[in-house]
Amino acid sequence: MKDYGHIVVWLDYFNKVLPRSRGRRVGKEGCVFDPSLKELLEAVKEAGLKTVESEDTVRYPRRPYVRSGYVVLPKESAPKTAILRRISEKLLAKRFKPSKEGKS
């Protein structure tokens, strides 16, 4: 039964390798190559969201042959796309940390 009080955020939403027809929900500039559930959980926490549940052994419906993962978040007043953009920014910042310049 559908739970209207929560939203599900799949790893495949942020996978740069996938086309939109295979489940990517964020633009390629906001995605990373093969994100992990650990990275997603950290990005969600840094975005100021609380995780209700997470699972790493499930399969995304558009790619039933590959194990994926998801995070369940409580629904906010913001649209899901805005929440995905917030998570995407944190995921990118986590993955692409600025290099330490001036080091010999």
N, C-alpha and C positions, 0 to 999 in steps of 0.2 A: 504494500500500500504506500502511496506517495506521501512523503512527509513535507508539508508546506512550510514548516518552521525552520528548515535548514536548507543549505545549498551544498552540492557536491562539486568539488574542484578536482578534476582528474589531472594526472601528470601529462597526459597527451595534449592538454590545452596549451602547454608551454614548450612542446617538442618542435624544434626548428626543422627537423628532418621531414615532418609530416606536412602534407598539404591540408588545406582547410576541409577538403572532402573526407579526410581520414580522421578528423577530430580536433585539429588545431583551432583554437578560438582567439588567439592573440596574434597580432601582426608579427611578421618574421623579425622585425627590429626589436621586439620585446620578448623574443624566445631564446632559448639556449639549446645546445645539442644534448639530447638524452638526459633530461633532468632526473634526479633521484628523489625518492620520497623524503629522505633526510633533508635535502636542500629545500624541498617544498615546505616542509614543516618549519624550518628555520625562517624562510621567507614570510610565511604566514604569521609567525610570532613577531618578526620585525615589523610587519605591516600593522601590528596592533590588533590582530584578530585572534580569537580564541578557537582552538580546535576541539570539537566535540568527539570526533572519532577519526581514525585513520586505518587504512588497510593496504597491505602491499602484495597480497597474493591474488588479487582480483584481475579480471581482464576487461579492458575498455570495450564496450559493445561494437564499435566500428573496427576494432582490431582484436578479434577473439583468439587469435593464434599467438599473441604476445602478452606476457604478464605485465601489468601496469600497477597503478596504485591510485588512491584518492584520499582526500581529506574532506571531512564534513564540518561545515562552519554554520553557526547560527545565522539566520537571515537578518540582514540589516535593512535600513531604509534606502540604502544605495542600491542601484541596479547591479546585477551580477557582472556585467562588463566592467564597471568601475572598480569592483572588488578585484577582478582578474588583472586589471591594469596596475593596481596597487601592489599586488603580489608579484607581478612581472617586474616592476621596478626594483623591488627588493631582491628578487632572484638574479637579475642582471648585476646588481651592485655586489651581491655575494660572489657570483661567478667571476666577474671581471673587476677585481680589485685593482686600484691604481698601482703601477709599478713604482718601486722606490728609486727615484732618480737622484743623481748626485753621489751615488755609492761607488767607490773605487774598486 
